[in-house]
Amino acid sequence: AVKRNQSCVVRFVNDTAWHHPMHLHGHFFRVLSRNDVPTRHREWRDTVLLAPRERAEVAFVADNPGDWMLHCHVLDHQAGGMMATIRVG
């Protein structure tokens, strides 16, 4: 749970041998770094593709109240539990 209008940084860690397109509903974010190296271009997105063994940091402002799903777009991964809910209050 996060407070409304709070700035948030989420760190994704892919410890697997598979790609994971991680998607956040209700918000847009910017990718700050990949494998601890700052990114040059910080376009607004709602999905970041993590390569095998890759890490990424994303930032967003939680300005949209409600419960929002964060999940992998690979349906088998999502069905296996690779999803969460972010509550913005």
N, C-alpha and C positions, 0 to 999 in steps of 0.2 A: 504494500500500500504506500502511496505517495500523496503528498498534499498537492492540491490544485496550484498550478503555476510554478511548481518546484522544478528546478533544473536537474536533470537526471543523466547519469552516465552508466551505461550497461556494458559490461565486458563479456563477450562471447568467447568461449574456448572450445575448439573442436579437437577433441582427443581421439577422433576416429579416422578411418581410412576412406570416409565417404564425404561428398559435398553436402552442405546443409544451407539451403536458402532460408534464412531466418526472417520472419515477417512480423511486424507489429501493426495491429489494427488501431485505428483512431488517432494516430499521430504520425508525424514525419520526423526523421532524425538525420543527422549528419555523421558520416564515418570519420572519426578522429584519427584512428591509427589502425594499422594492420601489422601484426607481429611486432608491436611496440615501435613501429616507424610511423611518424606522422604522415597523413595523407596529403597530397598536393591539392586535390580537388575535393571539395566538400559539398557536393550536390545534395539537395534534399531527396530522401528516399524513404520507402517504407519496408524495404527488404535489403538484406545484405547477404551475399553469397560467400559462405566460408568454405575454403578449400580444405582438404585433409590436413590436419595438424596446424591449422591456422588459428590465430587469435585476432579479434577485432574489438575496438572500443567505439561505441556510438553514443551520441548525446541528443537529448530532446527536452523540450519543455512540456511538462504534463499539464497542458492547458485545456484538455477535453475531459470533463468529468464522466465517470462511469467505470465499468469493468471492461478491460480490453485484453484480447487474446494475443499472446506472443507465442509463435510456433514455427516449426520447420514445415516448409511447403511440400516436402516429400511425404505423401500420405502414410506410407508404412512407418516412417519415423514418428510422425504425429500420433498415429494410432498406438505406437509403442511408448508414448508418454512424453515426447519431446515438445511439450507445450506448457504454458503457464498463463496466469491471469495477472494483469497489472491493474490495481484498483486506484483510481484517481478520485480523491474526495475534496 
